[in-house]
Amino acid sequence: MSEPALVPIPMEDLVSLCKRRGFIFPASEIYGGINGFWDYGPLGIELKNNIRDAWWNDMVRCPPIGPDGEPLSIVGLDSSIIQNPRVWEASGHVAGFNDPMVDCRESRARYRYDHLYVLQHKTKSELPLFAFLEGDPDYVAKKLKKQGRGAKLEEFDTLALADVDDSLRPRVIGPDAKEPGTLTEPRQFNLMFKTYVGAIQDEDSAAFLRPETAQGIFLNYKNVLDTSRVKIPFGIAQIGKAFRNEVTPRNYIFRSREFEQMEMEWFCAPEDARKWYEFWCNARKEWWKSIGLTEGNLKMRSHDQDELAHYAKEGAGTFDIEYRFPFTAPGYGELEGVAHRGNFDLTQHQTHSKTKLEYFEPETKARFVPHVIEPAAGLSRGVLAILSEAFTPDSDRPSGVYMKFHPRIAPIKAAIFPLVKKDGMPETAQKLYMDLRKKFPTQFDVKQTIGKRYARMDEAGTPFCFAIDDVTMKDQTVTVRHRDTPRVDVPERISLDKVARYVTDHIS
Ligand code: ATP
C-alpha cells in the first residue's frame, strides 16, 4: 500500500475554510450553537448531495458487477424516521444500543469508556496516569507540560483505560481534571432520542428517532419481496438521517448527534454469505477510492471479538473501512462498517412481530431466513473525509490553498469569467454561462480581478475556469484553467462551442 507523504492538515484551517466558503456552519449559530449539530451551506449541500447521488447511482441505479459477471440487483427505499417502538426492542437497540460511559466528578464531563486512553510512565511509578480521549495528540502534549513533571511523551506507554488495573484506577487523572481518581466506573447510557407521538406524553406514546437507517430496510424486506421481482441475492438501499444522542460529539462533523447514513442490506443464501462479505468489503473500499480518497489514507480493520456489535456475533464479523482523518492521523477513524449480520435482524423481527420473513427458493423448494451483509457508510463522515482529502495547501496561490475534489463530486463544475467588463466580453461570457448552467452547476463571476476570482474558485474546488478575453472576441476561443495544474504561461485554449462537451467529458 502506498503511503502518501502526508503531513496532517491543521483541523482549524479546514474548519475555517469550510465556514468562510460556506461548506459547513454550526447549527443555531446566532444563539450560541447546539453541540453535535451542523448545517450545510450552499457549497456543502452541493458536495453532500453529489456524494449521496454518486452512492445512489453506483449502488441502486447501476450497481456493481457481481463475481459471476452479472450486474447485481439492488432496489431503493425511503422509510420513516419514527417507527413502532417495538422495532427497537426487536433489533436489540433498546437493550444493547448503549455505550458504557465514564463521568468525571471534578469536571462534570462525560466520556465514552472505549474512547479513553491513559499514558503510563514506563519507569516512574510515582507519576499519575494521564487519561485522554483518542485522537487528541495536542491535548496529550499540553497535559504533560502542565502535570507531567518534565517527562517526555516517548517515556510513556499508551493503554486503553479499560486495560488499566483496578488498583491503579485511583491514580488516573481525567482528561479535563486536575485531581486523580475523579473518573467514575463505566455506566450504560442509551443513545436513542426519545419523543412522544400524539397529544398525551406518557410511556405508551413514547417513540424513538431512528439511530440507524438499517432497521427500516428489514421492516420492508417482505414488502419489497412481494411487490418487486427481486430474487435472492438482492439488496435494498436507503440514505437518510439517523440520530444518536452521542455523549461526546466531537471532531467537527465526525461524531454528531444528527447525521446521514447510506446503508444497504444484501440478502443472500446462508452458504453464500462469506463470499458476499468479502465481495462487499472490497467493492466499498474501491468505491471510496473512485470518488477521490487515496489508498494510503484508507485502511481495512477487522473488529476484535469483544468489539462486535450485538448482531454480528452470529455472523462472520465486521470490517471497518477507516480513513486517516486530520485529527486521527497517524491513526484512522471509522468511515464505513461492512457487517456480516447473519440472520439476526430478520429472525428477531420474525419472532417479535410474529410475521414470517422466510424466503422461498422456487427451484430448490428450500425455505430459509436470508443472511445479510450490510455495508453501512456515514454520508456526513464521507463529506468530512472528502473535505480533508481535498484540502491542499499551496503557497504559490493567492488563496494559499485549494480544494482538490474529484470532478464528479465538486460542488461547482465550471466558472465563466469575462476578463474585463467591456468590449463585448461580459455578453459573450453570459451567453456561454446561460448554456452551461442547464447542464451542470456553473458560476458566472465578473467581480474583482481575475486572480481573486480564480482564488475563490480554488477554495470552492471548481475543476475548470474559462476566461473570455480579447482573443475570444477575434477567434471564438476561451482559455481553460485547470484547478490542479494552473498554467498562466501557456494557457490552453479551446473553442467556445466545445466548452460544454469538454466539461462533460472531464466530470464523468
Ligand atoms: P462509532 O464506533 O464511530 O460510534 P458505529 O460503529 O457505532 O460508529 P455504525 O453503527 O456502524 O457506527 O454506523 C455506520 C456509519 O455511520 C459509521 O461508519 C459512521 O460513518 C456513521 N456514524 C455513526 N455514528 C455517527 C455519528 N455520531 N456521527 C456521524 N456519523 C456517524
Residues whose N, C-alpha, C, O or C-beta is under 5 A from the ligand:
A	BS01	ATP	R244 E246 I253 F254 R255 S256 F259 Q261 E334 L335 E336 G337 A376 A377 G378 S380 R381
